Amino acid sequence: MSTRGETLRIATRGSSLARRQAAMIDEQLTQRRFTVELVEVETTGDQIQDELIHRLGTTGAFVRSLDEKVMAGDVDAAVHSMKDMPTEQPDNLVVAGTPERGPAGDVLVTPDGRGLDDLPDGATVGTSSLRRKAQLLAERPDLTIEPLRGNVDTRVQKLLAPSLQREHEARLDAADAADEEAEEHEAEYDQTPDEWFDNLTELQRQALGREVNPEYDAICLAEAGLDRSNLLSLVEYERLDPTTIVPAPAQGTIAVTALDDDLAARLNDVLDHPHTRVETTVERSILAELGGGCVAPVGIHARLQGEYVNTAVRVLSQDGTEEVRASREIPVGTHAEAAREFARDLADQGAKELIEQARRDEPDDPKRE
């Protein structure tokens, strides 16, 4: 166990977003006179790139490898996106800190800024989240939902690539035509192709060289991921109403896990944000009681307001045609037990059947862990 004055080794995934989140934890701890070393660990989710997220095995494909390092004593703590964490944890491992939550909701990103209602009939939307797919189809049954994996910047590049490539080709054709007709041709564009390229952002330049199939009209992803990747200002997006497209439990929250000892208590003192802890406890308690895991489309969003936690839940079939949907004001004083009671009521209303059906709809092949 590390003590103050010694180096605190913290595990993180190697993706750009994961490293940024780990750097946020590093900064908070450094300000409180901890010395931190970030240790990159490759997870199952990183190793298997050809599977949809919900088929990577039990919940925790991006988490387990890091926590195993903690339990083995190879590192002192690990940084996770809390929404990726299983609700069941080993007895000797705790969530030592939950810093203040980022934006909890989802956004729809498009090349031209159109919102969900403005997408054309049959538009193709990219997401590998069962929850997002089901809720989008519930709102727009005409949509075509296609898988989309990769880091946040990779996903955005896949969206932007086709329109950028078409514009680049049109500019090249116009330049060739102008060269051929010389004085008789009036320039169609006020910039040469090289000048246009020079004014692109680095994100757009990388997208220009990317091969994409299928072509997406929009992609749906977490606002917090875009924000922490410094991409929010570089794209056109619509914030989706979190009471309609209900976020994943604990979305937007960073969690730091550690062994249940004195270090965990000291990390808690530095990192933990009480409001975030209450909201995520409500969301994860409901998920644990329902047993949704990663195979069922379940959205849970809690907001602490005064003496109550306003909580919205949406459980759907995978095609979005059936659902159980409810909201409740949960008393702060009994928030964990009240959340479990809410979940039991939802189960009685049919949520349990929808989750069990989602499990039956999964392929029989063994899942890779």
C-alpha positions in Angstrom: 0.0 0.0 0.0 1.3 3.4 -0.9 1.6 6.2 1.6 1.9 9.9 1.0 5.3 10.8 -0.2 5.5 7.5 -2.1 4.4 7.1 -5.7 0.8 6.0 -6.2 0.6 3.7 -9.2 -2.8 4.0 -11.0 -3.9 1.7 -13.8 -5.7 3.1 -16.9 -6.7 1.9 -20.3 -4.6 3.2 -23.1 -7.3 4.9 -25.2 -7.2 8.6 -25.6 -10.3 9.2 -23.5 -9.2 6.8 -20.8 -5.8 8.6 -20.5 -7.6 12.0 -20.3 -9.8 10.7 -17.5 -6.8 9.3 -15.7 -5.0 12.6 -16.1 -8.0 14.3 -14.4 -7.5 12.0 -11.4 -3.8 12.6 -11.5 -4.3 16.3 -11.3 -6.7 16.1 -8.4 -4.3 13.9 -6.4 -1.2 15.9 -7.3 -2.9 19.0 -6.0 -3.2 17.2 -2.7 0.5 16.3 -2.6 0.2 12.7 -3.9 2.8 11.6 -6.4 1.2 9.6 -9.2 2.4 7.3 -11.9 -0.2 6.2 -14.6 0.2 2.6 -15.8 -1.4 1.6 -19.1 -3.2 -1.8 -19.1 -4.7 -3.4 -22.2 -8.2 -4.8 -21.5 -10.3 -7.5 -23.1 -12.5 -4.7 -24.7 -9.4 -3.2 -26.3 -8.0 -6.5 -27.6 -11.2 -7.6 -29.3 -12.1 -5.1 -32.0 -14.6 -7.1 -34.1 -17.3 -7.6 -31.5 -20.2 -5.4 -30.5 -19.8 -4.2 -26.9 -22.6 -6.3 -25.5 -21.1 -9.5 -27.0 -17.7 -9.1 -25.3 -18.8 -11.2 -22.4 -20.1 -10.3 -19.0 -20.2 -6.7 -18.0 -16.7 -5.4 -17.4 -14.8 -6.0 -20.6 -13.1 -2.7 -20.2 -12.7 -3.0 -16.4 -11.6 -6.5 -15.2 -8.0 -6.4 -16.4 -7.3 -3.2 -14.5 -8.9 -4.3 -11.3 -7.0 -7.6 -11.4 -3.8 -5.5 -11.3 -5.1 -3.8 -8.2 -6.0 -7.0 -6.4 -2.7 -8.5 -7.3 -0.9 -5.6 -5.8 0.8 -4.6 -9.1 -0.9 -1.1 -8.9 -2.5 0.8 -6.1 -5.7 1.9 -7.9 -7.5 2.0 -11.2 -9.5 4.6 -13.2 -12.7 3.5 -14.9 -15.7 5.0 -16.8 -18.2 4.0 -14.1 -20.8 3.0 -16.7 -18.6 0.1 -17.8 -18.2 -1.3 -14.3 -20.1 -4.4 -13.2 -22.5 -3.8 -10.3 -21.0 -6.8 -8.4 -17.5 -6.2 -7.2 -15.0 -8.4 -5.4 -15.4 -8.2 -1.6 -11.9 -6.7 -1.1 -12.3 -4.0 -3.8 -14.2 -0.7 -3.4 -15.1 2.3 -5.4 -12.8 4.6 -3.5 -13.7 7.8 -5.3 -16.3 9.3 -7.6 -15.3 12.8 -8.7 -17.9 15.3 -9.8 -19.9 13.9 -12.6 -19.6 15.2 -16.2 -22.5 15.6 -18.6 -24.7 12.5 -18.1 -26.6 12.5 -21.4 -26.2 11.4 -25.0 -25.7 13.6 -28.1 -26.6 13.0 -31.7 -23.7 14.1 -33.9 -24.3 14.9 -37.6 -22.1 16.4 -40.4 -24.6 19.3 -40.8 -26.1 19.9 -37.4 -29.5 18.2 -38.0 -31.3 16.8 -35.0 -33.0 13.5 -34.4 -36.4 14.7 -35.7 -34.8 16.2 -38.8 -33.0 13.1 -40.0 -34.4 11.8 -43.4 -36.5 8.7 -43.4 -34.4 5.5 -43.2 -31.3 7.5 -42.0 -28.4 5.4 -40.8 -27.3 6.0 -37.2 -24.1 4.5 -35.8 -24.0 3.1 -32.3 -23.0 -0.2 -30.7 -25.0 0.4 -27.6 -28.2 -1.7 -27.2 -29.7 1.0 -25.0 -29.2 3.7 -27.6 -30.3 1.5 -30.4 -33.6 0.6 -28.7 -34.4 4.1 -27.6 -33.7 5.6 -31.0 -35.9 3.0 -32.7 -38.6 3.7 -30.1 -38.6 7.3 -31.2 -37.8 6.8 -34.9 -38.7 3.2 -36.0 -37.7 4.1 -39.6 -34.0 4.5 -38.7 -31.3 2.0 -39.7 -29.0 1.4 -36.7 -25.5 0.2 -37.7 -22.7 -0.9 -35.4 -20.0 1.7 -34.5 -16.9 0.9 -32.5 -13.6 2.7 -31.8 -12.3 5.5 -29.8 -14.4 8.7 -29.6 -12.2 10.5 -32.3 -12.4 7.4 -34.5 -16.2 7.3 -34.3 -16.4 11.0 -35.2 -14.0 10.5 -38.1 -16.2 7.7 -39.5 -19.1 10.1 -39.5 -17.3 13.0 -41.2 -15.3 11.0 -43.7 -17.8 10.6 -46.6 -19.0 14.2 -46.8 -15.4 15.5 -46.5 -14.2 13.1 -49.2 -17.1 14.1 -51.5 -16.3 17.8 -51.1 -12.6 17.1 -51.6 -13.3 15.3 -54.9 -15.6 18.0 -56.1 -13.0 20.7 -55.4 -10.3 18.7 -57.3 -12.7 18.2 -60.3 -13.5 22.0 -60.2 -9.8 22.8 -60.1 -9.1 20.5 -63.1 -11.9 22.1 -65.1 -10.6 25.5 -64.3 -7.2 24.5 -65.6 -8.6 23.1 -68.8 -10.8 26.1 -69.6 -8.3 28.7 -68.2 -9.7 32.2 -68.8 -13.2 31.1 -69.9 -13.9 29.3 -66.6 -15.1 31.2 -63.5 -13.8 29.5 -60.3 -16.5 27.5 -58.5 -14.7 27.7 -55.2 -12.9 30.6 -53.6 -10.1 28.3 -52.3 -7.8 25.9 -54.1 -8.0 22.3 -52.9 -4.7 22.8 -51.0 -5.9 25.9 -49.3 -9.1 24.2 -48.3 -7.1 21.2 -46.9 -4.8 23.6 -45.0 -7.9 25.1 -43.2 -9.2 21.7 -42.0 -8.9 20.7 -38.4 -6.6 17.8 -37.6 -9.7 15.7 -36.9 -11.1 16.5 -40.4 -7.8 15.7 -42.0 -7.6 12.3 -40.4 -11.2 11.7 -41.4 -10.5 12.6 -45.0 -8.2 9.6 -45.3 -10.4 7.1 -43.6 -12.3 4.3 -45.4 -15.9 4.0 -44.1 -18.5 1.3 -44.7 -21.4 1.9 -44.0 -21.9 5.6 -44.4 -23.5 7.2 -41.3 -26.0 10.0 -41.4 -25.5 10.5 -37.6 -23.8 8.9 -34.7 -25.0 8.7 -31.1 -22.6 8.8 -28.2 -22.0 10.2 -24.7 -21.5 13.9 -24.3 -19.0 13.4 -21.6 -16.7 11.4 -23.9 -16.8 14.1 -26.6 -16.2 16.8 -24.0 -13.3 15.1 -22.3 -11.8 14.4 -25.7 -11.9 18.1 -26.6 -14.1 17.4 -29.6 -17.4 19.0 -28.5 -16.5 22.3 -30.1 -15.4 20.7 -33.3 -18.7 18.9 -34.2 -22.3 19.7 -34.9 -24.5 18.0 -32.3 -27.9 17.9 -30.6 -28.2 17.1 -26.9 -30.8 14.4 -26.5 -33.3 14.8 -23.7 -32.2 12.5 -20.8 -35.8 11.7 -19.9 -36.4 10.4 -23.4 -33.0 9.0 -24.5 -32.3 7.9 -20.9 -28.5 7.6 -20.3 -26.7 4.5 -19.1 -26.4 4.1 -15.3 -23.5 6.2 -14.1 -22.7 7.6 -17.5 -20.4 10.6 -17.3 -18.9 9.4 -14.0 -15.3 8.5 -13.4 -14.7 5.8 -10.7 -11.4 5.0 -8.9 -11.2 1.5 -7.5 -8.8 0.4 -4.8 -8.4 -2.3 -2.2 -10.7 -1.8 0.9 -8.0 -0.3 3.2 -6.5 2.9 4.4 -5.5 4.1 0.9 -9.1 3.8 -0.2 -10.3 6.0 2.7 -7.7 8.7 1.8 -8.6 8.6 -1.9 -12.2 9.0 -0.9 -11.4 12.1 1.1 -9.7 13.7 -1.9 -11.8 12.5 -4.8 -15.3 11.8 -3.8 -18.2 14.1 -4.7 -21.2 13.5 -2.5 -23.9 14.4 -5.0 -22.3 12.2 -7.6 -22.0 9.3 -5.1 -25.7 9.5 -4.3 -26.8 9.7 -7.9 -24.7 6.8 -9.1 -25.6 4.7 -6.1 -29.3 5.1 -7.0 -28.6 4.3 -10.7 -26.4 1.3 -10.0 -28.7 -0.1 -7.2 -31.6 -0.1 -9.7 -29.5 -1.8 -12.3 -28.2 -4.4 -9.9 -31.7 -5.2 -8.7 -33.0 -5.5 -12.3 -30.0 -7.5 -13.4 -29.8 -5.8 -16.7 -26.0 -6.0 -17.1 -24.9 -5.2 -20.7 -27.3 -7.5 -22.6 -30.5 -5.5 -22.1 -31.4 -1.9 -23.2 -31.7 -0.2 -19.8 -31.5 3.6 -19.2 -31.4 5.0 -15.7 -30.9 8.7 -14.9 -30.9 10.1 -11.4 -30.6 13.8 -10.4 -30.2 14.9 -6.8 -32.5 17.9 -6.2 -32.9 19.0 -2.6 -34.2 16.2 -0.4 -35.1 13.9 -3.3 -33.3 12.1 -6.2 -35.5 12.5 -9.3 -35.0 9.2 -11.1 -36.1 8.1 -14.6 -35.9 4.5 -15.9 -36.5 3.1 -19.3 -36.3 -0.7 -20.0 -36.9 -1.8 -23.6 -36.9 -4.7 -25.9 -33.9 -4.8 -28.2 -36.0 -3.6 -31.2 -37.6 -0.7 -29.1 -41.2 -1.9 -29.7 -41.9 -2.8 -26.0 -40.9 -0.9 -22.9 -41.4 -0.3 -19.2 -40.9 3.4 -18.4 -41.3 5.2 -15.1 -40.0 8.0 -12.9 -39.9 8.4 -9.1 -38.7 10.9 -6.5 -36.5 8.9 -4.2 -35.8 10.3 -0.7 -32.1 11.1 -0.2 -32.1 9.6 3.4 -33.0 6.1 2.2 -31.8 6.4 -1.4 -30.1 3.0 -1.8 -33.0 0.9 -0.4 -35.6 3.2 -2.1 -33.8 2.6 -5.4 -34.0 -1.1 -5.0 -37.7 -0.9 -4.1 -38.2 1.2 -7.3 -36.5 -1.5 -9.3 -38.6 -4.3 -7.8 -41.7 -2.3 -8.8 -40.4 -1.9 -12.3 -39.7 -5.7 -12.4 -43.3 -6.3 -11.4 -44.5 -4.0 -14.2 -42.7 -6.2 -16.8 -39.1 -4.9 -16.8 -37.8 -8.3 -15.7 -39.5 -10.0 -18.6 -37.9 -7.6 -21.1 -34.5 -8.2 -19.6 -34.9 -12.0 -19.6 -36.1 -11.8 -23.2 -33.0 -9.8 -24.1 -30.9 -12.6 -22.7 -32.8 -15.2 -24.7 -32.2 -13.2 -27.8 -28.4 -13.4 -27.4 -26.6 -16.0 -29.6 -25.8 -19.4 -28.0 -22.1 -19.1 -28.8 -19.9 -18.8 -25.8 -19.0 -15.1 -25.1 -15.4 -14.1 -25.0 -14.2 -12.5 -21.8 
